[in-house]
Amino acid sequence: MDTEPLSTSCYTIFQWVLAFVAIIITTGRIYLRWRYYHEARWDDFFNELALACLIAYSAVSQAQLSNLDLAFGLKLSVAVNMLLWATLYSVKAAFLALCWSIFHVSAQFRILWWFVTAYIFISFWPLFLIPLWQCGEPLHLADIQACNQFSQWGAEQYTINGAAVNLALHISSDCFMIALPAISIRKLQMSITSKISVAGVFAIAIVDTILGTIRLAALLYNALRIGHVDSILTGTYLTLSILEPGLAVIVCTLPVYKLLLPPFRRRRRMDRPVVLQYETARMGNAASYAKIGDLPTEQISSTEDLIASKV
C-alpha cells in the first residue's frame, strides 16, 4: 500500500507546535543558565543557533507547501534541505561543546574529541551541499528545462545516492558523538549513580539517531521502490522530517533543566569564582581553604560536584 502524504493543515500544525515548544524550552534554558551561572557557554550558543535554523526551516517548509511556481519551488526545496541539516548539526555542535566542558581535563578525551569533531564537521558539508545537485548541477536550479531533462534520466539515481550518503554520514556521526562520552565517563572518579546520571544526559541523543535512521531509511526505501524524488514528501519521511529537527532542539535544552532538580539546586553556586589561598606552616605543612559564596568547603571536594556543575 502506498504511503499517503500528510495534508497541508496537519503538516502546518504539527511543525509549528514543535517549533513553539522548542522556543519556549530554549528560552527557559537561557533563563536558567543566566540565573544560576550569569554566563553563556558554547553549548548555549549552538542551541540558540539550532533554534534559529529550526524556525527558518519551518517557515521555508510552509512556503514550499504553498508555492505554485516550479522554478521558485526548486530553490525552496534546496533551502529546506540545507536548513534541516544546519539545525541537526547545530544540535550536534551543542552536545560536543557540552562534552568538552565536562571531560576536557582528560588528555585522551581531548584527542578523541578533536577526531569526532573533525569527522562531524567534514560530514556536514556533503549533506549540506548535496541538495544543490538535485537538477544535475547547481546552475540548473534556475533552468526548468534542464531540470526536467535531468528528472527523466538522473533524478532516480540522485535520490538513491543522496539517501544512502545521508544515512551513512548522519548516523555514523551520531554514533561517534554518543560513543564519545560513553568512553570517557567510565574513567571518572564518581559514584555509579552519578555516572548513570551524567551518561543519561548524553544518552538522550539516541532519540535523534533513531529518528534519523528511520527517516533516511524511509527516504531510501521510497527511492528504490518508487524511483522518483517527489516520493520523499510522503507519509513517514515527511512526518519524521518535521519531528526529528524539532525534537533534536528540544532534547538539546534538557541538560540545563536538571538545575531545577533538588540535588542540583543545592549545587547551583558551584560555578561562582573560587578564591584559593595557600599558606605554608613553619613545620612544612601546606594548608589551604576555599570559599564559594556560602557553600561549605567540603561540598566542593568531590569530583561528582565538579562534574555536575559543568553539565
Disulfide bonds with the S-S distance in Angstrom:
Cys135-Cys147 1.84
